[in-house]
């Protein structure tokens, strides 16, 4: 049995992948590793639900530095599972008057519950840097293990979005992401 430990963006003690890796290293067991989620990384380092732009100041730099550190220092054998999803820009920005406002949950949790489309689904408002994160996970680090597209999209509750429609969305999202990652590889290989 393997246990995959996941950091959550709204966690009090472990919101970053580096903190999760520290815990995994402290446990020091072959069957205890990381579950890494693109949404939590983006929300922690790059996204901002309180601003119209949806982006943190210096978010691009913070994300780039974190992903380079990940590629340089995270042991691939400690990565057990990857989850990829995107996020919608909060429009309007999150506040007590936002339609999803819930005073019992951290804003990241609310965001996660309502507005996590599949990667690169811009038609559903996706805007997070999932491609950059996936590139670090899959190309930079060379991870080839278990991966899922984890989504919590409020539209999935609609009758027209039955399981087969959602499966088609997932397959299209994965195809699109793989193409984007391959295009980036070709550019890197040519330079």
ABEGO torsion letter per residue (X at the ends): XBBBBBBBAABAABABAAAAAAAAAAAGBAABBBBBBAAAAAAAAABBAABAAGBBBGAAAAAAAAAAAAAAABBAAABABBBBBBBBBBOBBBBAABAABBAABBAAAAAAAABBBBBGBAAAGBABBAAAAAAAAAAAAGBABBBBBBBBBAAAABAABBAAAAAAAAAAAAAAAAAAAAAAAAAAAAX
